[in-house]
Amino acid sequence: MTRKLPTGRPLRRRVLVAIVGVAALAVVLFAIPLAIAMQRLYRDEAIVALARDASRISAAVPDSIARHPKPVPLVTDMSRHLSVGIYTLDGKRVTGRGPALSPVAGRAGDGREHEAVEHGFLAVSAPVPSDQAIVAVIRVAKPYNYVSGQFERAWLLMGALAILVVGLAAVVARRQAGRLAAPLERLTRDAQALGSGDFSIRARSIGVREADAASRALEVTARRLGDVLDRERAFSAHVSHQLRTPLTGLLLGLEAGLSGGDPQTVIRTALERGEHLQEIIDDLVRLSRGNVGDRGVLDVPTLLDEVRNRADVSVTVQEGLPEVRASLAAVRQIVHVLVDNAATHGKPPITVSALDVGTGLAIEVTDRGAGIPDGVDVFRAPADGHGIGLALARSLAEAEGGRLVIRRPSPPVFSLLLPASGYRGGD
């Protein structure tokens, strides 16, 4: 089956395009109205300056200028680029500079100032009043490219600033896209490593809450999977030891029956040992599948009576034991391991006791053997065979939230500690 590759644009590109697009749109929406406003501002400033000059000239010319034309008197501080002319009320030039016929000058006969663009010039006309009426019109103009050049330079400056802003937005977007995409890419690599069997994944904080939470969750998942896998490996490695003792007893009983003896007794003993072996197999299969459906209130007296019926042990049950919730199959296997270990490596009598330890229940198994040598970790199943199955028993105890400890090395006392219902260590 062909694995379908993920489709769609990468997150880096999506974030980059989104941020740069928003920045560009904001710049355009802001720049266009501003450019129009600046264009009007420069035009209005030029018109105001021309109107002021026209008013000053109008005040300086004589009332008879239209009937007796003469050079236009210029006022001080006027730009040399201005074109000044005197016009009649119908827009015909009388003297000065300008077109022979000017519509904007003709409109000034109504006594007000007017402006327009004529022949490449921005022109303003102002009336020349006398005591009785308007006698002439002053037309002042300047090349329109001087005005348009101002706002074109402003537009260029705004365009450069817009490019700079979009460029900065692209830089920020690239960094932000990397910051957002990097943890997801790292999580992808960690998930792939987890799928390949690497459970050493550790969370790395980058300051993004959601990504940090996902990284921590993946670390917890990796640790749990690693613990489960280690427990399953240990279970598989030690389960054969747990089955070896009853199987050996069954085979020895059958061999003894072949050498002589009561056939009914041999068969009855073989059946009992076979049933015990079948029970062990059923318990181990249930535990290997993680079945905790029987994790109810543990009936300790019944469990220890069952142990007493199958082994030559002395059982002591203290009155008023606390309520404990645990898997019956797990606790039964732990006790069987301890009893078999005492029978194999210790000396009778073997005693199994159930005690109240305040915060929970202790099931102790002791014998009169030499005990455990110094420096020997029996829970690692050493090569001499002493303590076979104890590693499995400890892992089962920890899976039930309890502990399997050596309370006394000689004479040996193994203690299974199970917390009482509702108790949490450290509270």
C-alpha angles and dihedrals in degrees: 000000000000114000111235112231119225115264133204134069119305118260091241091060093044093053092043094050093044096051095041091046093051091046092049092047091050091049092049094047090049099039100050096058090041092051091050091047092049091049090053091045094054091045092049091048090051091048092049091050092049092047090051091051091046091052092050092050091045090057091050102050121084121249090245095058093109093051096039107031119204136156114304111253109234122212124224124271092030118143116251088225091068121108111211125188140166116230137185121240091264092056102259118140114243100176141340129044128319142075118320091241122031122184092194089055091050091055092058090074088090089072097254136101120259135187135198143148110259128175092342093312131109101228133191122191125201128183123246104220128200130189093276106026148333109298103180146354129241115216117195119182141169130193109279091221088069089060096039090047090060097056092037089058088047089051091051090051091049090048091052090049090048091052089048092050093048090047091052089047089053091051092049091044091051092052093044092047090052091048092052098040098043096069091047090050089047090049089051091053091046091049090050090049090049090051088052091055101264107139096171092094114140129193118251121199119222100166098259106117098210094045092046090051091050091048092051091047091051091050091051090048091049092050093048092048090047091050091048092048092047090049091049091048091049089046092052092045095052104031091085089059090052091054096042098074099055091039091052090049090051093050093046091051092051092048089050089052090055090054092055139285139112108321093209092053091048092048093046091050091047091050092050092049091045091052090049090050090048090051091051091050092049091049093048093048090050092048093046089057091052092243107169096164091118093054093124134124107319114237097213099177092052091047093051092045087056090051091049092051092054101041139035096254139130115237126205122183119187118222120251099024116185120253112264128187114208142130109281091209092053096047092045091053092047092052091046090052091051093046093046090047091052092047092049102041105018138058129250145291096070115194128195115194134182113207138178109238098180099248094047147322131309123202108194129192119194138168138176098254128126091268131216121332118237115271095019118125103204092186089069093061098237122218095259089068096243110142098015108175095019091106089056090046092053093049090050091050092051091048087058092051092255138106135238111209141164105244093182127011098204122058081017120242118183114194127198108202117199122180119239118251111282094015120123121191114250096022 
